[in-house]
Amino acid sequence: MRDWRIGLRRARIFFLMPSLFEPCGLNQMYSQRYGTIPVVHGVGGLKDSVEPWNGRKRTGDRVCV
């Protein structure tokens, strides 16, 4: 059962997580592990675990909406 979930995470380009409240948020961490770009709101655990994209320095791994 685990194999198809890993394959699904690897096949995505973006992971959209439009939460208004998120105390932890493991799904964006799983997505980052398999190279998927998280698109999240900057709240709670999402803000803590995903670094915002900085176009000038070309660092970060999130698009904050």
C-alpha positions, 0 to 999 in steps of 0.5 A, spaced: 500 500 500 505 504 501 508 504 494 503 507 490 503 513 495 510 514 494 509 514 487 504 519 487 508 524 491 514 523 486 509 524 480 507 531 482 510 538 480 506 542 486 503 540 492 497 545 494 495 546 501 491 552 502 490 551 510 488 557 514 490 553 520 495 548 520 498 546 527 503 541 524 503 539 517 506 533 515 504 532 508 508 538 505 514 535 509 513 528 505 512 532 498 519 536 499 522 529 501 520 527 494 522 533 490 515 536 490 514 544 490 509 546 496 504 551 495 502 553 502 499 559 506 504 562 511 501 559 517 503 555 523 507 549 522 507 550 514 510 557 516 515 553 520 517 547 516 517 551 509 522 556 507 519 562 503 522 563 496 527 568 495 528 570 487 534 574 488 538 569 492 534 563 489 533 560 495 527 557 499 522 552 497 515 554 498 510 559 494 506 563 499 499 565 497 
